Amino acid sequence: MAKYRRSPPAPQAVALAYRDGVNAPRVVAKGRGLMAETIIEKARDAGVYVHESPELVALLMQVDLDQHIPPELYRAVAELLAFIHFLERGIEATPPQFDLAELGEASPSQGQN
């Protein structure tokens, strides 16, 4: 009997943009495979922090492009933005750890306009 080797899942990436005075960050880019690799490469080239959280990315992939993240993800994204804020100011901080069960309850179908 032939053994089949399961291919590793294609990488996924989501890019968010946030402006002061706006209610929530927007999904400005997302993709799988080569598109994800390109998003990550461009972010790193631009000096943008790249955070790896498969659980959070899986939920953000469900948000339509150019839409605000849904309220269910505000807390997780706010924790991540606070962490990045500390990094940018040279303050030592621990990366946020997301509770898979808590994030799974969010399960957004679309972002907010």
Summary of the structure (lengths in Angstrom):
residues: 113
radius of gyration: 15.3
end to end distance: 52.5
largest distance: 60.9
contacts: 274
relative contact order: 0.19
helix: 39%
strand: 13%
